[in-house]
Amino acid sequence: MMNAIFTLSQTLHIGAGAFALVLFWLPAFLRKGSANHSRFGRYYVYAMYCVAATGCTMATLGLLDPLAVISHPAKDAEALAQQIATRSNTWIFLLYLSLLTVTTVRHGVLVLRHKTQRRQLQAPVHLLLMAGLTVAGPLLAIWGHGQQQILPVIFGVLGTLVGGGFLRYSFKASLSKMEWWIEHLGAMIGSGIACYTAFFAFGGSRLFVSHGNLQLLSWILPGVIGVGFIRYLGKHYRRKFAGQGA
């Protein structure tokens, strides 16, 4: 039963992730506020929620009963223990990546929906997500360093910065002109970083499996490009809105 649930979740996870990889770009290139921008934006959000939910399900099942979800378990006891340890590391990272995904997408949606009214950002559910992302980030980074894995370290730091930034925005005393728009863009681009990094880390990494440097670059590049793009758009829109006056 558990294996069937895992397999179904994996299939949905891959399918929704593939849709999200494509859908991420459509709202970016469509006219902001248009019907198509809103429509494809909703589709992207639904796909990412599915990615996060199925990723969390897979990780939880894998951590609770690894033998039930390993397709071809090793017959040798030592090899099996190593196999379980390796998979467990993957599930831990996937669990945090799912938290990052749902938090960034939900934050972007709430900011757009409520604009300058931030009461919904301070609601218990969203507050728990933001706090969880912030607090668990350093723990993931420390754990990843101990496991000599670069991705958990990178995303532990990134998740801490993202969660802390969301908390700061949610509780800061006042907002500048159209700051909610910049926050929305940053959150949605952040979700795209998680989506593309997961693709290269879990699926696309096979493309570069024999090229260690290229594999590492494929893991880091989405984050570098995404953060740079967020900073560029933030500066661009701040200048634009400042030029329009109060």
C-alpha positions as CSV (number, residue, x, y, z in Angstrom):
1,M,0.0,0.0,0.0
2,M,2.7,2.4,1.0
3,N,4.7,1.6,-2.2
4,A,1.6,2.3,-4.3
5,I,1.1,5.7,-2.6
6,F,4.7,6.5,-3.1
7,T,4.7,5.5,-6.8
8,L,1.5,7.6,-7.4
9,S,3.0,10.6,-5.6
10,Q,6.2,10.2,-7.7
11,T,4.3,10.1,-10.9
12,L,2.3,13.2,-10.0
13,H,5.4,14.9,-8.7
14,I,7.2,14.5,-12.0
15,G,4.2,15.4,-14.1
16,A,3.4,18.6,-12.1
17,G,7.1,19.5,-12.0
18,A,7.4,19.3,-15.8
19,F,4.3,21.5,-16.2
20,A,5.7,24.0,-13.7
21,L,9.0,24.3,-15.5
22,V,7.1,25.5,-18.6
23,L,4.3,27.4,-16.9
24,F,6.8,29.5,-14.9
25,W,7.8,31.5,-18.0
26,L,4.3,32.2,-19.4
27,P,3.2,34.8,-16.8
28,A,6.6,36.4,-16.9
29,F,6.2,37.2,-20.6
30,L,2.5,37.9,-20.7
31,R,1.2,41.4,-20.0
32,K,0.9,41.9,-16.3
33,G,-2.7,42.1,-15.1
34,S,-4.1,40.5,-18.3
35,A,-6.5,37.5,-18.2
36,N,-3.9,35.2,-19.6
37,H,-1.2,36.3,-17.1
38,S,-3.7,35.6,-14.3
39,R,-4.8,32.3,-15.8
40,F,-1.4,30.8,-16.4
41,G,-0.2,32.2,-13.1
42,R,-2.9,30.2,-11.4
43,Y,-2.0,27.1,-13.3
44,Y,1.6,27.5,-12.2
45,V,0.5,27.9,-8.6
46,Y,-1.6,24.7,-8.8
47,A,1.3,22.8,-10.3
48,M,3.7,24.0,-7.7
49,Y,1.3,23.1,-4.8
50,C,1.1,19.6,-6.3
51,V,4.9,19.4,-6.5
52,A,5.2,20.5,-2.9
53,A,2.5,18.1,-1.6
54,T,3.7,15.1,-3.5
55,G,7.3,15.9,-2.6
56,C,6.4,16.0,1.1
57,T,4.5,12.8,0.8
58,M,7.4,11.0,-0.9
59,A,9.9,12.3,1.6
60,T,7.7,11.3,4.6
61,L,7.0,7.8,3.4
62,G,10.7,7.3,2.5
63,L,11.8,8.4,6.0
64,L,9.2,6.3,7.8
65,D,9.7,3.1,5.9
66,P,12.6,3.3,3.4
67,L,12.4,-0.4,2.5
68,A,8.8,0.0,1.4
69,V,9.7,2.6,-1.3
70,I,13.1,1.4,-2.6
71,S,12.5,-0.3,-5.9
72,H,15.6,-2.5,-6.0
73,P,16.9,-3.0,-2.5
74,A,20.5,-4.3,-2.2
75,K,20.7,-7.9,-1.0
76,D,23.9,-7.4,1.0
77,A,23.2,-5.9,4.5
78,E,26.0,-3.4,4.4
79,A,25.1,-2.2,0.9
80,L,21.4,-2.0,1.9
81,A,22.3,0.2,4.9
82,Q,24.3,2.5,2.6
83,Q,21.4,2.6,0.2
84,I,18.9,3.5,2.9
85,A,21.3,6.2,4.2
86,T,21.7,7.7,0.8
87,R,17.9,7.7,0.1
88,S,17.2,9.2,3.6
89,N,19.6,12.1,2.8
90,T,17.6,12.7,-0.4
91,W,14.2,12.6,1.5
92,I,15.4,15.1,4.1
93,F,16.5,17.5,1.4
94,L,13.3,17.0,-0.6
95,L,11.2,17.7,2.6
96,Y,12.9,21.1,3.0
97,L,12.7,21.9,-0.7
98,S,8.9,21.1,-0.5
99,L,8.6,23.6,2.4
100,L,10.5,26.2,0.4
101,T,8.3,25.6,-2.6
102,V,4.9,25.9,-0.8
103,T,6.0,28.9,1.3
104,T,7.3,31.0,-1.6
105,V,4.3,30.2,-3.8
106,R,1.8,30.9,-1.0
107,H,3.6,34.1,0.0
108,G,3.5,35.3,-3.6
109,V,-0.2,34.6,-3.9
110,L,-1.1,36.2,-0.6
111,V,0.9,39.3,-1.3
112,L,-0.7,39.8,-4.7
113,R,-4.2,39.1,-3.4
114,H,-4.1,41.4,-0.3
115,K,-1.5,43.9,-1.5
116,T,-0.8,46.4,1.3
117,Q,-3.1,44.6,3.7
118,R,-0.8,42.1,5.4
119,R,-3.0,40.6,8.1
120,Q,-3.3,37.3,6.1
121,L,0.5,37.1,6.0
122,Q,0.5,37.2,9.8
123,A,-2.1,34.4,10.1
124,P,-0.9,31.2,12.1
125,V,-0.5,28.9,9.1
126,H,1.6,31.3,7.0
127,L,3.5,32.4,10.0
128,L,4.4,28.8,10.8
129,L,5.6,28.2,7.2
130,M,7.8,31.3,7.2
131,A,9.2,30.5,10.7
132,G,9.7,26.9,9.8
133,L,11.6,27.8,6.7
134,T,13.8,30.3,8.6
135,V,14.5,28.0,11.6
136,A,15.1,24.8,9.7
137,G,17.4,26.4,7.2
138,P,20.5,26.6,9.5
139,L,19.8,23.1,10.7
140,L,19.8,21.8,7.1
141,A,23.0,23.7,6.3
142,I,24.8,22.3,9.3
143,W,23.5,18.8,8.6
144,G,24.5,19.1,4.9
145,H,28.0,20.2,5.8
146,G,28.3,17.2,8.1
147,Q,27.2,14.9,5.2
148,Q,29.5,16.7,2.8
149,Q,26.6,17.7,0.5
150,I,26.7,21.1,-1.1
151,L,23.0,21.4,-2.0
152,P,21.6,21.2,1.6
153,V,24.1,23.9,2.6
154,I,23.2,26.2,-0.2
155,F,19.4,25.8,0.2
156,G,19.7,25.9,4.0
157,V,21.3,29.4,3.7
158,L,18.9,30.4,0.9
159,G,15.8,29.2,2.8
160,T,16.9,31.1,5.9
161,L,17.3,34.3,3.9
162,V,14.0,33.8,2.1
163,G,12.0,33.0,5.2
164,G,13.6,35.8,7.2
165,G,12.8,38.2,4.3
166,F,9.2,37.1,4.2
167,L,8.9,37.6,8.0
168,R,10.4,41.1,7.8
169,Y,8.1,42.1,5.0
170,S,5.0,40.7,6.9
171,F,5.7,42.7,10.0
172,K,7.6,45.8,8.9
173,A,6.0,49.1,10.1
174,S,5.2,50.4,6.6
175,L,5.6,49.7,2.9
176,S,7.0,51.9,0.2
177,K,5.0,52.6,-3.0
178,M,4.1,49.3,-4.8
179,E,6.4,47.3,-2.6
180,W,3.9,44.5,-2.6
181,W,4.4,44.1,-6.3
182,I,8.2,43.7,-5.9
183,E,7.6,41.2,-3.0
184,H,5.2,39.2,-5.2
185,L,7.7,39.0,-8.1
186,G,10.5,38.0,-5.7
187,A,8.5,35.2,-4.1
188,M,7.4,33.8,-7.4
189,I,10.9,33.9,-8.9
190,G,12.1,32.2,-5.7
191,S,9.6,29.4,-6.3
192,G,11.0,29.0,-9.8
193,I,14.6,28.7,-8.4
194,A,13.4,25.8,-6.2
195,C,11.6,24.2,-9.2
196,Y,14.6,24.4,-11.6
197,T,17.1,23.4,-8.9
198,A,15.1,20.4,-8.0
199,F,14.9,19.4,-11.7
200,F,18.7,19.5,-12.1
201,A,19.3,17.9,-8.7
202,F,17.0,14.9,-9.0
203,G,16.3,14.5,-12.7
204,G,18.4,16.6,-14.9
205,S,21.6,15.7,-13.0
206,R,21.7,12.6,-15.1
207,L,22.6,14.8,-18.1
208,F,25.8,15.8,-16.4
209,V,26.5,12.7,-14.3
210,S,29.9,12.2,-15.9
211,H,30.9,15.8,-15.6
212,G,31.2,16.8,-11.9
213,N,31.8,20.5,-12.5
214,L,28.8,20.8,-14.9
215,Q,26.6,18.9,-12.5
216,L,27.5,21.3,-9.6
217,L,27.0,24.3,-11.9
218,S,23.6,23.1,-12.9
219,W,22.6,23.0,-9.2
220,I,23.9,26.4,-8.4
221,L,23.1,28.4,-11.6
222,P,19.3,28.7,-11.1
223,G,19.8,30.2,-7.7
224,V,22.5,32.6,-8.9
225,I,20.5,33.7,-11.9
226,G,17.2,33.9,-9.9
227,V,18.7,36.0,-7.0
228,G,20.4,38.3,-9.5
229,F,17.1,38.7,-11.4
230,I,15.2,39.5,-8.2
231,R,17.7,42.2,-7.3
232,Y,17.6,43.7,-10.8
233,L,13.8,43.7,-10.9
234,G,13.6,45.2,-7.4
235,K,15.9,48.1,-8.3
236,H,14.1,48.6,-11.6
237,Y,10.6,48.8,-10.1
238,R,11.7,50.9,-7.2
239,R,13.1,53.5,-9.6
240,K,10.0,53.2,-11.8
241,F,7.5,53.7,-8.9
242,A,9.6,56.4,-7.3
243,G,9.5,58.3,-10.6
244,Q,5.7,58.1,-10.6
245,G,5.5,60.0,-7.3
246,A,3.7,59.1,-4.1
